[in-house]
Amino acid sequence: MAMNKALFEENWKEIRGESSRRWSLIAEHDLIKGDKSDLKFDKFVTMLQDKYVLTRDVARNEINQFWTENRAKNKLLKA
């Protein structure tokens, strides 16, 4: 399942908790900005763009890859 804005919003706390491990340049103060944002997905994509000098599409793909890997890992842990 590909990440979309609604899914991102629903799972923000989980994504937030795991994001520093995946993207070491994302700091706590960046995540606090995400907490306060009404458009968390867009804010997070912009953070990845800024911190890692990515295009918007590449940043979105990074989030999708992260989500896919995280879902697969969680399924294995539950099995």
CORRAJO-V823516 format. One record per pair of residues at least 12 apart in sequence whose C-alpha atoms are under 10 Angstrom apart, sorted by the first residue. I is the first residue (numbers start at 1). GAP is how many residues later the second one is. D is the distance in whole Angstrom. If there is no record, write none. Layout:
<<I	GAP	D> <I	GAP	D>>
This chain:
<<1	63	9> <1	66	8> <1	67	7> <1	70	9> <2	58	10> <2	59	9> <2	61	9> <2	62	6> <2	63	9> <2	65	8> <2	66	7> <3	38	9> <3	57	8> <3	58	9> <3	60	7> <3	61	5> <3	62	9> <3	63	9> <3	64	7> <3	65	8> <4	37	8> <4	56	9> <4	59	10> <4	60	9> <5	34	8> <5	35	8> <5	36	6> <5	37	8> <6	33	10> <6	34	10> <6	35	9> <7	34	9> <8	31	10> <8	32	8> <8	33	6> <8	34	10> <8	36	10> <8	55	9> <8	56	10> <8	59	9> <9	29	9> <9	30	8> <9	31	6> <9	32	7> <11	56	10> <12	22	9> <12	23	8> <12	28	8> <12	29	9> <13	22	9> <14	56	10> <15	48	9> <15	51	9> <15	52	8> <15	55	9> <16	12	9> <16	15	7> <16	16	9> <16	18	9> <16	19	9> <16	28	10> <17	14	9> <18	48	9> <18	52	9> <19	12	9> <19	25	10> <19	44	9> <19	47	9> <22	40	10> <22	41	10> <22	44	8> <23	25	8> <23	28	9> <23	29	9> <23	39	10> <23	43	10> <24	27	10> <25	22	9> <25	23	9> <25	25	10> <25	26	6> <25	27	8> <26	18	9> <26	21	8> <26	22	8> <26	24	10> <26	25	7> <26	26	9> <30	13	9> <30	14	9> <30	17	7> <31	12	9> <31	13	8> <31	16	9> <33	14	10> <34	13	9> <41	19	9> <41	22	9> <42	14	10> <42	18	9> <44	15	9> <44	16	9> <44	19	9> <45	12	9> <45	13	9> <45	14	6> <45	15	6> <45	16	10> <45	17	9> <45	18	8> <46	13	8> <46	14	10> <47	12	9> <48	12	9> <48	14	9> <48	15	9>>
